[in-house]
Amino acid sequence: PKERQLRIVVKRGCQFGEGSTPFYRELAQMEQQGRTAAHVVAVSSDSAEVLARFLADGQLKLDSVANANPEALGIAATPTLILLQGSGKVLRVWEGLLSRKAEADVRVALSDRT
């Protein structure tokens, strides 16, 4: 199992999160193809049903989804991506609608096996 985890924190109705689904789909595909050093997880304060609909609408296939209050995780806005070490230590955080450069940074961080 992968020690690191990339949490994609989203909320239904968030235009930036919904607009970013093609990028999230790419990250999920990277994991499915074995090209990541982290497990990709969707996190939302929405109900499991609403989150499942959000993932289906965005054609996001993730093995793991979690229901959590973003504020309890210290997250003020969605979407937010959090790269965590297995110990729970936060390695990187990306907030809001990401630029192409930030998306490239996420891809590199997700692939980094060091």
Secondary structure per residue as TSV (DSSP state, phi and psi in degrees):
chain	resnum	aa	ss	phi	psi
A	1	P	-	360.0	150.6
A	2	K	-	-77.8	136.3
A	3	E	S	-77.4	-37.2
A	4	R	E	-87.3	160.5
A	5	Q	E	-139.7	133.3
A	6	L	E	-104.6	112.9
A	7	R	E	-95.4	124.2
A	8	I	E	-102.0	106.5
A	9	V	E	-94.5	116.7
A	10	V	-	-132.4	167.1
A	11	K	-	-146.5	132.6
A	12	R	T	-58.0	136.6
A	13	G	T	93.9	-10.1
A	14	C	-	-79.5	113.7
A	15	Q	H	-63.5	-34.4
A	16	F	H	-70.1	-40.4
A	17	G	H	-65.3	-44.7
A	18	E	H	-67.2	-35.4
A	19	G	H	-71.4	-17.9
A	20	S	T	-94.6	1.5
A	21	T	H	-58.9	-34.1
A	22	P	H	-60.4	-38.3
A	23	F	H	-68.2	-43.2
A	24	Y	H	-62.8	-37.1
A	25	R	H	-62.8	-40.7
A	26	E	H	-61.1	-43.0
A	27	L	H	-63.0	-42.2
A	28	A	H	-62.9	-40.5
A	29	Q	H	-66.7	-37.4
A	30	M	H	-58.0	-43.6
A	31	E	H	-66.2	-44.2
A	32	Q	H	-61.4	-28.8
A	33	Q	T	-88.5	2.7
A	34	G	T	75.1	23.5
A	35	R	-	-103.0	20.7
A	36	T	-	-127.9	156.0
A	37	A	S	-103.2	8.8
A	38	A	E	-138.1	151.2
A	39	H	E	-86.5	131.1
A	40	V	E	-93.7	127.0
A	41	V	E	-130.9	136.0
A	42	A	E	-92.6	134.6
A	43	V	E	-127.9	136.3
A	44	S	E	-155.3	153.1
A	45	S	S	-85.4	-6.0
A	46	D	S	-67.3	160.2
A	47	S	-	-63.3	160.9
A	48	A	H	-57.0	-38.0
A	49	E	H	-65.5	-44.6
A	50	V	H	-66.7	-41.6
A	51	L	H	-64.1	-41.1
A	52	A	H	-61.4	-39.2
A	53	R	H	-66.6	-42.2
A	54	F	H	-58.4	-45.3
A	55	L	H	-66.4	-41.8
A	56	A	H	-65.6	-43.3
A	57	D	H	-61.3	-35.0
A	58	G	T	-90.6	4.7
A	59	Q	T	52.8	42.2
A	60	L	-	-96.4	118.8
A	61	K	-	-107.5	102.1
A	62	L	-	-120.8	138.3
A	63	D	S	-71.7	-27.4
A	64	S	E	-124.6	134.5
A	65	V	E	-136.2	150.1
A	66	A	E	-139.1	144.5
A	67	N	E	-102.3	122.3
A	68	A	-	-154.2	153.9
A	69	N	-	-81.8	115.2
A	70	P	G	-54.8	-36.2
A	71	E	G	-63.2	-34.8
A	72	A	G	-67.3	-23.7
A	73	L	G	-90.0	2.6
A	74	G	T	80.8	22.7
A	75	I	-	-105.6	125.0
A	76	A	-	-93.2	-22.8
A	77	A	S	-144.9	156.8
A	78	T	S	-118.9	151.2
A	79	P	S	-79.9	153.1
A	80	T	E	-138.3	136.8
A	81	L	E	-111.1	132.8
A	82	I	E	-128.0	122.5
A	83	L	E	-98.0	120.7
A	84	L	E	-115.7	142.3
A	85	Q	-	-74.5	161.2
A	86	G	T	-56.2	-29.4
A	87	S	T	-74.8	-9.1
A	88	G	S	98.5	-5.0
A	89	K	-	-66.6	131.5
A	90	V	E	-77.5	123.5
A	91	L	E	-94.3	-42.9
A	92	R	E	-150.6	153.6
A	93	V	E	-137.7	135.5
A	94	W	E	-126.4	131.1
A	95	E	E	-119.9	147.1
A	96	G	S	75.1	-163.8
A	97	L	S	-72.5	121.3
A	98	L	-	-88.1	141.6
A	99	S	-	-73.2	168.8
A	100	R	H	-60.4	-37.7
A	101	K	H	-64.2	-44.5
A	102	A	H	-64.2	-39.6
A	103	E	H	-61.4	-40.7
A	104	A	H	-63.0	-39.2
A	105	D	H	-61.4	-41.1
A	106	V	H	-63.4	-45.4
A	107	R	H	-58.2	-45.2
A	108	V	H	-64.5	-46.5
A	109	A	H	-62.9	-37.2
A	110	L	H	-69.2	-29.1
A	111	S	H	-89.5	-16.7
A	112	D	-	-68.1	119.5
A	113	R	-	-100.4	9.1
A	114	T	-	-90.5	360.0
